[in-house]
């Protein structure tokens, strides 16, 4: 064998070793990089949810009410009905981006999270004197703070004893009685499609009871809610509640 052939052979072996090492390094790095990307998306989505909550408070300060959700068939991100009142989809609607003046929407006007899924928004449909108090102009002011009773519930599990469409059941509530006026949530990476677990199903089944807890293989929803005390305080400060 000539010296040149020996040198070429050594070069090919060396290249194979280098490629093997690179492959091992990439194999170890990819899961870490993937995890970092998902954490960044989670953080960005949480920030979105907080910004939406602040936009809702700002809307209430200006108009003296909360907006209705945009219905699933919306093409412009406007609350339904326009101008508020008795909401079309109080428990299973979406963020009314156009009504709130929010950006970051898809082609149909829906606000989307970092995974491209539409962010959901529920508002209490608690009624008094025949009106949906929290979404009707002047409704909260007319009823008065001491009589307001928002009724959205957030629970830690959908399998607790007594859990149903109107109750968290026993020792399962994350929200204080009687409830909260607003729940906002992302359906996470999996989009709550098809194989959603029981807790995820509880968040999209069109009732006023929702579930929130740390991520599990069957649950990756990101859920926040608006404390009635924060809402009332901000509205009182702005002169929208007596």
ABEGO torsion letter per residue (X at the ends): XBAAAAAAAAAAAAAAAAAAAAAAAAAAAAAAAAAAAAAAAAAAAAAAAAAAAAAAAAAAAAAGBBBBBBBAABAAGBBOBBGEEBBABAAABBBBAAAAGBBGBBAAGBBBBAAGBBBBBBBBABBBGGBBAAABBGAAAAAEAAABBBABBBBABAABBGBBAABAEBGABABBOAEBABBBBBAEAAGGBGABBAAAAAAAAGBABBBBBBBBAABABBBBBBBAAAAAAAAAAAGABX
